[in-house]
Amino acid sequence: MRGEFISMSDIYSYEKAAMLELPESERMMLKKWFDKVASGFSALDAYDISNAEPLVSVLDIRNVIREDIPAKIVTREELLSNAPEQYDGYIRVPATIE
């Protein structure tokens, strides 16, 4: 571990942003946890990624989009014929906001 990754002032600012009041023991526990997580990511610094290309997907899949095939379009009248209630050419639903 390369030492401290997060300072106690960072913990205090996160605590304030979250509108929390933590006991000192929990602040210390969070600091240790953040340092441990950051330490794990710092292990990635050992790898040279200067020649790495960005990766969009780990799967070797090309175009998986189906072909655009025209289909029958449902008319407004057909759609409204299945609606339990309708008003002025629209499907009527119960109000959710008063």
C-alpha positions in Angstrom: 0.0 0.0 0.0 1.4 3.4 -0.9 0.1 5.1 2.2 -3.0 7.3 2.5 -5.2 7.6 -0.5 -7.9 9.6 1.2 -7.6 12.2 4.0 -9.9 12.6 7.0 -10.9 16.0 5.6 -12.3 14.1 2.6 -14.2 11.9 4.9 -15.6 14.9 6.7 -16.7 16.5 3.4 -18.4 13.3 2.2 -20.1 13.1 5.5 -21.3 16.7 5.2 -22.5 16.2 1.6 -24.5 13.1 2.7 -25.9 15.1 5.6 -24.6 12.5 8.1 -23.0 12.7 11.5 -20.8 9.7 12.0 -19.0 8.7 15.2 -15.2 8.9 14.9 -14.9 5.1 14.9 -17.1 4.9 11.8 -15.0 7.7 10.1 -11.8 5.7 10.7 -13.5 2.5 9.4 -14.5 4.4 6.2 -11.1 5.8 5.8 -9.5 2.3 6.1 -12.1 0.9 3.6 -11.5 3.7 1.1 -7.7 3.3 1.4 -8.1 -0.4 0.8 -10.2 0.0 -2.3 -7.8 2.7 -3.7 -4.9 0.4 -2.9 -6.5 -2.3 -5.0 -6.8 0.0 -8.0 -3.3 1.3 -7.6 -2.1 -2.2 -8.4 -3.2 -1.5 -12.0 -0.5 1.2 -12.3 2.1 -1.6 -12.8 0.6 -2.4 -16.3 1.7 -0.4 -19.4 -1.5 0.5 -21.3 0.0 3.1 -23.5 -0.6 1.0 -26.6 -4.0 -0.4 -25.6 -7.0 0.4 -27.8 -10.3 1.3 -26.2 -12.6 -1.6 -25.7 -16.3 -1.3 -26.4 -17.3 -4.8 -25.6 -15.5 -8.0 -24.4 -17.7 -10.0 -26.7 -16.7 -10.6 -30.3 -20.0 -9.7 -31.7 -20.5 -7.5 -34.8 -23.7 -6.0 -36.0 -26.5 -7.8 -34.1 -29.2 -5.4 -35.2 -31.9 -7.0 -37.2 -32.7 -5.9 -40.7 -35.3 -3.2 -40.9 -38.3 -4.9 -42.5 -41.5 -3.0 -43.0 -44.5 -4.4 -41.1 -48.2 -3.7 -41.0 -48.9 -0.5 -39.1 -51.8 -0.6 -36.7 -54.3 2.1 -37.4 -55.6 4.4 -34.7 -59.1 2.9 -35.0 -57.7 -0.7 -34.6 -55.7 0.4 -31.5 -58.6 2.3 -29.9 -60.9 -0.7 -30.5 -58.9 -2.6 -27.9 -58.9 0.2 -25.3 -61.3 -0.2 -22.4 -62.0 3.6 -22.5 -61.3 6.3 -25.0 -61.9 10.0 -25.3 -61.5 12.3 -28.3 -59.4 9.7 -30.3 -57.0 8.9 -27.3 -56.9 6.0 -24.8 -58.3 7.2 -21.5 -56.5 6.1 -18.4 -57.1 6.9 -14.7 -55.5 10.2 -13.4 -52.3 9.7 -11.6 -51.7 13.3 -10.6 -54.4 15.6 -9.2 
